[in-house]
Amino acid sequence: MAEFDWNDLRAFLAVARTGRLTAAAARLGLDHSTLSRRIAGLEHGLTAKLFDRSPSGYSLTEQGGRLMPIAEEMERLALGAAETVGGTAASVEGNVRIGSPEGFGSWFLAPRIGALKDRYPRLQLQLVAASAVFSLSKRDADVVISVSRPPAGRLLVSRLIDYDLALYAAPAYLERHPPVESESDLRGHRFVTYIEDLLHFPELDFVRHVAPEGAASLESSNLVAQLRATLAGAGLCVLPAFLAAGDKRLVRVLPREVLLTRSLWMIVHQDLADLARVKAVVRFIREAVEAERGLFKLA
């Protein structure tokens, strides 16, 4: 029988998912040398080389690839045991990382998530609000909100809500530039938008649907930066209703002609879906969105 323990397999999974020893060590709360010893111990116990090492990082060998699904199944069973036998199923405790688009995470979820902590004091919450692709298989997050429905996989995917977007500008910008009374008037106006080659999701390529070809003024990968630039009069900007509709510092431009709708998706890995702490977070997000559904739609 191979001589290795569960901590060695946890080390293996962390390195396989991050591809780097330093990142895996930080994720596990270990120092670099301890993690290295655990990987070496696992390889010795299995008499197999699990990783190819290179300056660019760690990649799985063929033998490591065969171990990966086995280690993930053991991880799932270990998590289930902690919930069921260890008693956390009833108390809801432990760590949950939420990955979210920057706008939804920073503008909608962050001001409300304290109520979840109040409800479950032993729940440790991490909110990663960023314009990024989160990999649940690599455990970048436990619960992901995404503007793009992921391809098929071992994921539970459900629509969270549809949300509207419209074209906005600051009064100061509109006062200094020609009036916008029809879509043809948009030619020659400045636009605040995303940086195209840093855009992770085609669903966010709004300016292509609104602005004349080649039009741009300021590009940023950060939605809050786009909002602040728009408020300062930098140009016209397509913004989500939950962020802009109630802001009296903004004017909606061409309300009848410009209206876009996108979807937010809730995604959880099948291995984590039955954990009480994950279910509590999913339920809270759904309840928070449902309670304020009107924020996401434009009249």
C-alpha positions in Angstrom: 0.0 0.0 0.0 1.3 3.4 -0.9 2.5 5.5 2.0 1.1 9.0 1.9 -1.4 11.0 3.9 -4.2 13.4 3.0 -2.1 16.5 3.6 0.2 15.3 0.8 -2.7 15.0 -1.5 -3.9 18.5 -0.5 -0.5 19.8 -1.4 -0.6 18.0 -4.7 -4.0 19.5 -5.6 -2.9 23.0 -4.7 0.2 22.8 -6.9 -1.7 21.2 -9.7 -4.3 24.0 -9.7 -2.0 26.9 -9.3 1.0 25.6 -11.3 3.4 27.3 -8.9 4.9 26.2 -5.6 4.8 29.7 -4.0 1.1 30.3 -4.9 0.1 26.8 -3.7 2.0 27.4 -0.4 0.2 30.7 0.2 -3.2 29.0 -0.5 -2.5 26.3 2.0 -0.8 28.6 4.6 2.5 26.7 4.4 6.0 27.8 3.8 7.7 26.9 0.5 10.0 24.2 1.9 7.2 22.4 3.8 5.1 22.2 0.6 8.1 21.0 -1.4 8.7 18.2 1.1 5.1 17.1 1.0 5.2 16.8 -2.8 8.5 14.9 -2.6 7.0 12.6 0.0 3.9 11.9 -2.1 6.1 11.1 -5.1 8.3 8.8 -3.0 5.2 7.1 -1.5 3.7 6.5 -4.9 7.1 5.8 -6.6 5.9 8.2 -9.4 7.0 11.5 -10.8 3.9 13.8 -10.6 5.2 17.1 -11.9 7.5 18.4 -14.5 9.4 21.4 -13.1 10.4 24.3 -15.3 11.1 28.0 -14.9 7.5 28.7 -16.0 6.1 26.5 -13.2 4.8 23.0 -12.4 2.9 20.9 -14.9 1.4 17.5 -14.4 3.1 14.5 -15.8 1.0 11.6 -17.3 1.1 9.9 -13.9 0.1 13.2 -12.2 -2.8 13.5 -14.6 -4.0 10.1 -13.6 -3.8 11.0 -9.9 -5.8 14.3 -10.3 -9.3 12.9 -10.5 -8.6 10.5 -7.7 -7.3 13.3 -5.4 -10.3 15.4 -6.3 -12.7 12.6 -5.4 -10.9 12.2 -2.1 -11.1 15.9 -1.5 -14.9 15.8 -2.1 -15.3 12.9 0.4 -13.1 14.7 3.0 -15.2 17.9 2.7 -18.4 15.9 2.9 -17.1 14.1 6.0 -16.2 17.5 7.7 -19.7 18.7 7.0 -21.7 15.6 8.0 -19.6 14.0 10.7 -17.9 17.0 12.0 -21.1 18.9 12.6 -20.6 21.9 10.4 -23.6 21.1 8.3 -25.9 22.6 10.9 -23.7 25.4 12.1 -22.5 26.8 8.7 -18.8 27.6 9.2 -15.6 27.6 7.2 -14.2 29.6 4.3 -16.2 30.5 1.2 -14.6 32.6 -1.6 -17.0 34.4 -4.0 -15.8 35.4 -7.4 -17.8 38.1 -9.1 -17.7 40.7 -11.9 -16.3 44.0 -10.5 -19.5 46.0 -10.9 -21.9 43.4 -9.3 -19.4 42.5 -6.6 -18.3 46.0 -5.6 -21.5 47.9 -6.2 -24.3 45.4 -5.3 -22.9 42.6 -3.2 -20.2 44.2 -1.1 -22.6 46.6 0.8 -25.0 43.7 1.6 -22.6 40.9 2.4 -22.1 42.0 6.0 -25.7 40.7 6.6 -24.5 37.2 5.7 -21.7 37.4 8.2 -24.2 38.6 10.8 -26.3 35.6 10.1 -23.5 33.1 10.2 -20.7 34.5 12.5 -18.4 31.4 12.0 -18.5 31.8 8.2 -15.3 33.3 6.7 -16.1 35.2 3.6 -13.8 36.4 0.8 -15.2 38.5 -2.1 -13.0 38.7 -5.2 -14.6 41.4 -7.3 -12.6 41.6 -10.6 -12.9 41.5 -14.3 -11.4 38.0 -14.5 -12.2 34.5 -15.4 -12.5 32.3 -12.3 -11.7 28.6 -12.5 -13.8 26.5 -10.2 -11.8 23.4 -11.1 -8.6 25.2 -9.9 -10.5 26.5 -6.8 -10.1 30.1 -7.7 -13.4 30.6 -6.0 -16.1 28.4 -4.4 -19.1 30.4 -5.8 -18.8 32.3 -9.0 -21.1 35.0 -10.5 -20.4 35.4 -14.2 -21.7 37.4 -17.1 -20.9 34.4 -19.4 -22.4 30.9 -19.1 -19.5 28.5 -18.8 -19.0 25.5 -21.1 -20.2 22.1 -20.0 -18.3 20.6 -17.1 -18.8 19.3 -13.5 -20.5 22.6 -12.6 -24.0 23.5 -11.4 -25.0 26.6 -13.4 -28.2 28.6 -13.0 -29.3 32.1 -14.1 -29.2 34.6 -11.3 -30.9 37.5 -13.0 -31.1 39.4 -16.3 -30.0 43.1 -16.1 -30.4 46.1 -18.3 -27.7 48.5 -19.4 -28.1 52.0 -21.0 -26.0 54.9 -22.3 -25.2 57.6 -19.7 -23.2 60.8 -19.5 -22.6 63.6 -17.0 -24.5 66.9 -17.6 -21.1 68.7 -17.9 -20.2 66.5 -20.9 -23.6 67.0 -22.6 -23.4 70.8 -22.1 -20.0 71.0 -23.9 -20.8 68.8 -26.9 -23.4 68.6 -29.6 -26.9 67.3 -28.6 -27.6 63.6 -29.0 -31.2 63.3 -30.3 -30.8 60.2 -32.4 -28.3 57.4 -32.9 -26.8 59.2 -35.9 -25.8 62.0 -33.5 -23.4 59.6 -31.7 -20.8 60.0 -34.4 -18.1 62.4 -33.2 -18.9 61.9 -29.6 -16.4 60.4 -27.1 -17.0 57.1 -25.4 -15.7 55.5 -22.2 -15.4 51.8 -22.5 -13.4 48.6 -21.9 -9.9 47.8 -23.3 -10.7 45.4 -26.1 -7.7 43.1 -25.7 -8.2 42.9 -22.0 -11.9 42.0 -22.3 -12.4 38.5 -20.9 -16.1 38.2 -21.9 -17.6 39.2 -25.3 -20.8 39.9 -23.5 -19.1 43.1 -22.1 -18.2 44.5 -25.5 -20.9 47.1 -25.3 -19.4 49.9 -27.4 -19.5 47.7 -30.5 -23.3 47.7 -30.2 -23.7 51.4 -29.6 -20.8 53.6 -30.8 -19.8 54.4 -34.4 -16.9 52.4 -35.7 -13.6 53.6 -34.2 -15.1 55.8 -31.6 -13.4 55.8 -28.2 -12.1 58.3 -25.6 -11.0 56.5 -22.6 -10.6 52.7 -22.1 -10.3 50.9 -18.8 -10.6 47.3 -17.7 -12.2 48.6 -14.5 -15.9 49.4 -14.4 -15.7 51.7 -11.4 -12.9 53.7 -13.2 -15.3 54.0 -16.2 -18.0 55.3 -14.0 -15.8 57.8 -12.3 -14.4 59.0 -15.6 -18.0 59.4 -17.0 -19.0 61.4 -13.9 -16.1 63.7 -14.5 -17.3 64.3 -18.1 -14.9 62.1 -20.0 -17.6 60.9 -22.4 -20.6 58.6 -23.0 -20.6 55.2 -21.3 -22.7 52.1 -21.3 -23.4 51.2 -17.6 -25.6 48.6 -15.8 -28.9 49.8 -14.3 -28.0 48.6 -10.8 -25.0 50.9 -10.9 -26.2 54.0 -12.8 -30.0 54.2 -12.9 -30.3 55.8 -9.4 -27.4 58.1 -9.7 -28.7 61.7 -10.1 -25.2 62.8 -11.3 -25.8 61.0 -14.6 -28.2 61.6 -17.5 -29.5 58.7 -19.5 -28.9 59.3 -23.3 -31.2 58.0 -26.0 -33.3 56.0 -23.6 -35.6 54.6 -26.4 -32.8 53.7 -28.8 -30.1 52.3 -26.5 -31.1 49.4 -24.2 -29.0 46.3 -23.7 -29.7 43.2 -21.6 -27.2 40.7 -20.2 -27.4 37.9 -17.7 -25.6 37.0 -14.5 -25.0 33.3 -13.9 -24.4 31.5 -10.6 -21.9 28.8 -10.8 -20.8 26.2 -8.2 -18.6 23.1 -8.6 -20.5 19.9 -8.1 -18.0 18.8 -5.5 -18.9 21.8 -3.3 -22.6 22.3 -4.0 -23.8 20.2 -1.1 -21.6 21.9 1.6 -23.7 23.8 4.0 -21.5 26.9 3.9 -21.7 27.0 0.1 -25.5 26.5 0.1 -25.8 29.3 2.6 -23.9 31.8 0.4 -25.8 30.8 -2.7 -29.1 31.2 -0.9 -28.1 34.6 0.5 -27.0 36.0 -2.9 -30.2 34.8 -4.5 -32.3 36.3 -1.8 -30.5 39.6 -1.9 -30.9 39.9 -5.7 -34.6 38.8 -5.6 -35.3 41.4 -2.8 -34.1 44.2 -5.0 -34.9 42.9 -8.5 -36.1 46.3 -9.5 -32.5 47.7 -9.4 -31.6 45.5 -12.4 -34.3 46.6 -14.8 -34.9 50.0 -16.5 -38.4 51.4 -16.9 
